Structures are given as C-alpha cells and as structure tokens.
C-alpha cells in the first residue's frame, strides 16, 4: 500500500499499519510524516521507542533480537530503522526480509531511507517492506505547485495571501522547504490571522532560495526565461561550477534533439520517451519544449554548448556565465 503524504492524516485516523517505509530526499516532508506516525502511535499506547541507525559496523542481529524480544516496560513500542545510505547490503537485505516475515507483535516499525531508485525498489528487501506495511514516498514540491503548497500552510495558521504575494514568496524559498516552513511560521508570529499584503511579506521574508542545476534544466524546458536567469545568478553566487550548469542544459538539449530526429523518422513519441528514459514526471516539461523548439535551433544549441565547453576549459575567451545565460535563453524562447 502506498500513501501520499497528503493522505497520511486520514490514513492514521483509520488506524496504524504495522510497518511504514518513508523514503525520499525532502527532509521536511519526511520528518513531518515520521512525526505524524509517532504522535498517533503514542496516542494509541505505543510508549516505548527503540532506534537503530544502520552505519558502518551495524549488527543486524541486534535488530532481529529486539524484534523477537518482548518489552519489559511497555505493552506496545515503536522500532525505528534508519538507513541513511538507502543500501542495507546483502546481510541487511536478508535481515529486513526475515524481520518482515515475523513482524513483532504490539510494535509499529518505522523505516526511513533517502530517495530510492527503481533498482532499489526492485530488491527483495524493498518488496518485503512493501508487503508488510505501507510505503510513503516523499517527492519534492514542484515549482508550479509551490504557491499552492505555501497557501495551504498559511491557511493552516489562519492566514491567506493573493497570487502575486504567493509567487513572490515562492521565488524566495524555492528549493528549500525547510526554510519555507520557517518563513511561514515567522509570518504566523509576526502578523494576525486574516489576509496578508505584499509589503508585509516582502519585509518579513528573507531570500532563502536554494537552486541546483536540475532547477535550471526545468526552467529551460518550461520556457521560463525570468526564472532561468534568476537560477543562473543564484548558482553563480553560490559558487557552483559552470561545468555542472552546462552539463544539465546540454543533457536536455541533446535529449530534445534525439526526440526531434526520431519524430522526423516517423517514430512515435511515447516510444521515443521510453527509449530515452525520460521520467514520466518530466514528460510534460519535455513535450512542452519539444513543441516550442525547432530541430535547427536545438542543433545550434548543441554547437553553442560545445563552444562553451571549450571556453570553460580555457581554450577560448569569454564570460562563461553570460554565455550560459545566452544558451539558456535561446532554448527558453519560442520559435
């Protein structure tokens, strides 16, 4: 059973599952999901808590022994298994399967992992966890959904803001949900319940945005020139290597060029997307860019990227960050 984090509260009201696996790279949402499960478990009488962190030298036998033993101090308990690497190894994988095969009675087990790729989700230990309880995958909040996410958080503390204010706030906290959460809490302390105006939010909120090269690629595919310029400026200010920015943009341009070529040869787009391993969550962005850009422009973009690579290596002169901006804007523009 898979549970969206937004559905977790309703699920917990119906009762606790014997085991939960929370996995993903968004710390705030993962922490909130785990906290919600702990609170519900404590309210249901699960008073004792054991935490196992899988690090170098960790003994999986200690976990299995704990699962087989009864608590001396409480009838019910929570066992947490934290796997920071997301890779339990051969011994750990078998131990997790054995643990799931005989889940301890009167126990809620909470397993925490980072983002797990398709290969990890195909392992026997992952399947054993999935069959034993509930999975809670944690995905980052997409940029397009961020204003609504912020609006929901404001509404929970009795406040609301107009679309322009939410957009401004999104620009300041993009890519950093922990900071976004803190800023929302600060606004709740500074201002009373009810409508917020733009000036209030602008004065209260710091620029805590955190960008990475994948945000840059998304902005380019979406054709959002303003956001692309803002992200590039942020990456430059954070000391990011221009090589990574160029790599992120070139990867997307190359994929688009291959899709255009395949379409020109008569191949179906769904088949091409599968062959080029374009994730389903990104297919909308890719198709948007594919409709906007011609094959000639994409080939010109690849030549421009090659010239930029020579510039980064010191084989030619120029302002690397300005050229990166020109490359991105050329791909963000319409035909």
N, C-alpha and C positions, 0 to 999 in steps of 0.2 A: 504494500500500500504506500503510495506517495502522497505527501501532504504539502501543499503550498504554504509558505509561512503565513500568508494572509488567512488561511483556513485553519491554522493551528488552534486558535482560541476556541472555535466552535467544536473542533475535534476533542479538545481536552474537557469541554463541558459534558461530553457524552461518556467520558471515561478514559483511563490511561491504557496505552498499549504496554506490553511487557518490555519492549525494546524500541529505542529510537536511534537512528543514524542521521546526524546532521553533518552535511558536507558542503563546502563552498568557500570562496575566498572573500566574502563580505563580512568582516568581523562584527560589525554592529548587529546585522540581522541574525547571524549565527548565535551571538551572545544573547540576544533577546529571545530567540527560540528556546535555547537551553534554559534560560531563566524562567520562562513560562512553564516549562515542563517541571522544573524543580519546585516552583511555587505550588503547582497543582498537586505534585506528589507529596509535599509536606502537609498540605491541607487534607490529603487522604490518609495521613498517618505514616508516611514513609519518613521516619525521623532520623535514621542513621544514614551516613553517606561515606562511601569509600571512593577514592580517586586513584586511578592507575594512569601514569603517563608513560607512553612507550618511547623510551630513549635507548641509547647505546647500553647494552648490558641488561636490558629489562628481562625479567624472568616471567615468561608466560605461565609457568606453573603456579606462580603466586595468584594470578587471576583465576585459574581453574580451581585452585584450592579454596579461594574465597567464595567462588560460586557454589562449591559443594558444601560449604560450611553454613551453619545456621547462626544468626546473630545472637549474641548473649545479652544484648542491651535493648533491643527493639524487635518488634514483630515484623516490621517492614523496613526496607532500606533502598537506597539508591546506589548503584555502582556506575561510576563514570570511567570510561576508557578513552583516553585522549591519544590520538595518533598524529602528531604534528606533521610527519612526513607523508602521511597517507599511504605508506608502504609497510605493512606489518612483516613482510618477508615470508619465507616458506613456513618456518616454525609458527610465526604469528598467525598466518592464514589458516593453518590447520587448527591452532588453538581456538581461533574465533569460530570455526566450524563446529568444534567439539563443544564449545560454550553454548552456541545456539542450539545444539542438539539436545542439551539438557539445561535449559534456562532455569536458574534458581527460583524457587518459589518465593512469593511475597517480596519480589525485587523488581524495580524498574531500572533497566540498563540504558545508559545514555552514552553513545559512541560519537566522538567528534573527530572529523577529518577535514583537511583542506579540500580544494577542488579536486575531484576525481575524474579522470578522462575515461573515454569509452573502454579502453583496455582494462583499466582498474575495475570498471563497473561490470566487466565480463568475467571477473575472477570468481572462484568458488566461494571465497570468504564473503565477498560482497553479496552474492546471491543468497548465502546463508543468512546474513543480516536482514536482507530484504524479506525473506520468507518468515523470519522470526518476529518481525515487528513492523515499524513504519519508517519510511525514508523521508527526510526533509531536505531537499536540495535547495541551496542558497545561491541565488543568482544576483549579480549586480543590478541596481536600478538603472535602466537605460535612460539616456539623456532626455528622450522625448517624454518619459514617464515621470521625470524628476519633479516638475512643477506640481503634478497631482499628488505625488508622494509627500511633498512638503505641505501641501494644502491639507492632506489628511492628518498630518502630525500637528499642524496648527489647530485644526478643528478639535482634536482630542483635548486641547487645553483651552477651548472656548474662543479661539481667535480665527480670523479669516483675512485674506488679502486678495486684491484684484489680480488679474492675469499678469499685468506688467510688473507688479511687485514680486510675484512668484517667479517670473522669468529672471528678474534681477537677482533674486536670492539664489536661483539655480546656477546662474553664472558664477556666483561667488563660492559655492560649495561643491561644484561639480567634481565627481570622482573621489569624494571624501565624506562618506556618510556619517562617520563618527563625528567629524567637525560639524556636519549639517545638523545632527542631533543636538550637539551642544549649543549651536546657534539658536535653534528652535526653543530650547529650554531657556536660554538667555532672554529671548524675546518674551517668553511667558512670564519671566520675572520682572522685566522692565515695564511691560505695558499690560493694562487690564484686558479682560475678555471683551470681545467685540471686534469691529473692523480695524485693520491696521492701514496706515497710509504709507506711501512710498518713502517719504522723508524719514519717518520713524525707523523703518527697516534699514535704509541706507546708512543712517548714523550708527545703528546698533551692530551691524554685521561687518565683520572683517572679511577680507579676501582670503579664504582658506581653501581655494580650489587646488586640486592636485591632478595634474594631467599625466598621461603616458602616451606612448606612440600609437597605441591602439585607439585612443580617443581621436588622435589626429587622423588616422585612416578612416574612422567612421565619419568624421566631419567632411572629409574629402568626398567620400562616396555619397553622402547626403546632399552635397552641393551647398553646404552651409559655409560660405566664404568668411563671414564675420567670425564664426566660432573657430574655423581653421586658423585664421590669423591670430586669434587670442590664444589658442593652444600652442602654436609655434612660439609665440612670445613667452608663454609660460615655461615651455621646455627649455628655451634658451636661458631664461632667468634662473632656472633650477640647475643649470649646468649639464643638461642631458647631452649626450654625444650626438652630433648631427648625423653620424653614420646610422644610428638606430631610426631616426626620423626618416631618413632617405629609404632605408630598408622597408619600413612599414608602408610608405606610399608606393614604392616600386612593386612590392608584392601584390598590392591591389590592382595597380595599373596592368601588370603582367597577366593577372587572372582575367581582367576585363578584356584584354586584347585576345586571349585564348578563347574566351567565350564568343567574341565577335567573329573570330576566324571560324570557329565551329558552326556558328549560325549561318555564316556565308556558305559553308559547305553543305548545309541542309540538316545538320544535327538538331535534335530537339533540345530546348533549353533545360528542362528538368534533368535530362540525361547528362548534359554537359556540367550542370551544377554538381551532380553526384560524382562524376569523374574527377572534377577538380576539387572535390571535398570542401565545398562551400557549406558551412554550417547552416542548418535551417533557420536559426535565429538571425543570420546575417543575409539571407537570400533577398529579403526586401530591399535592403540597402544596395546590394549588388545590382539587382534588377533596375533600381532607380537610376543608378549611374550608367548602366548599360543603355538605357533608353535615351539618356542625355548626351552621351559622348559618341562621336563617330570613331570608326576604326583608324582613320588617318590621324585624328587627334591623339588617340591612345599610343600609336606608334611614335608620334612626335614626342609624347611624354616619356617614352622609354629612352629615346635618344637624349632627351634633356636630362634624364636621370643618370645616364652613362657619363655625360659631361660633368654632372655634379659629383659623381664618384671620383673622377679624375681631380676635381677641384679639392675635395676633402683630402685626397692623398697628396696634395701639394704639387700636382703635375700641371696645374693651371691656376691662374689668379682669379680672385673674385670674392664677393661677400657670400659665404656659404648659406647663411640663414636667410638672406634676401632671395637667393636663388631657390631655396627650398619653398619659400613663400610663393614665388612665381610659378613653380611647378605645381604646388597645391591649388593655387587659384586657377591655373589653366585647366585642371581636372574638375574643379568645382563649378566652372562656368557652364552654361548651357551651350547648345550648338550655335 
